């Protein structure tokens, strides 16, 4: 296997072990409620903190924090997840746990940092490589759930939390050590070379940044919202969660490969961008069909139909590999690392808005599903608008 593809596999594993922290604490809900003497509403704050951390990570991407040595940046980002993972089982104050969960959300910065690496290593293969890497988010979700389940069967009460968190933190650093051995370092530029190339002053950044907003809205809330409003057994709910995670992971790879095949037709900047728009548009269109099935299944608590709906709707993650390869294709070389974080920040604003809307404001399945089905349509409209715009690399030069 070529060294660059080994790097892709290692990136995927690092991302998976980091995102194993995403839902792990929730799987110990009853133990956590008893240990900290809190209610379910307070329990929810830890996940909110994690999601807000995802957003802030991209905000910090505009600073020098994640720039300079690529390897150093990755090690620092992994530590934001691993160190709290070590500490949480020994913290007696719930609000400190919530604060630590905020910092764990910084793990998402790996996506933008890895995009810089993929832009250097690949051309037409970028969407496929990115699709494989992004699938690690969902393999990580499955890994975290499975580890929590294993720990619960191995230990009783808070001891199960300790073993799961300590083991997962150790695995993160073990995976980082293996990754370090296989991957080559490079410098992520710390300064812009031209004031006229400020990514925040480029209209394309804002329009295209929001094309991924609808996808993240769906990815981070669909499963929780729909399953909360349906009457399934605990075993069925667990299977549906697993179906959605596997679906998103597989669609990430499948649509990434489609993006690669389309990119081969024309490897110019405009040609690569057309492939990106095509993959995202196809993903959104099929997502809409999947959401219709999910709505029907949720309304009737039809388990078989829900399995089918989640399997189809998971293609929304097919937008990810294309979106995260936009910066190297659309921006001049000296500013595309910054552009990756800018696009990530704009799109991840969904992480701040979506949970509050779907879990606080929206009260009915009908209203929620109408919002969900509006999201792919919004995504397609924004993609059509952005496809008519001049790319920054076309106006600023290479």
Beta strands, then each sheet from edge to edge (+ up, - down):
strand 1: 68-69
strand 2: 187-188
sheet 1: 1+ 2-
end
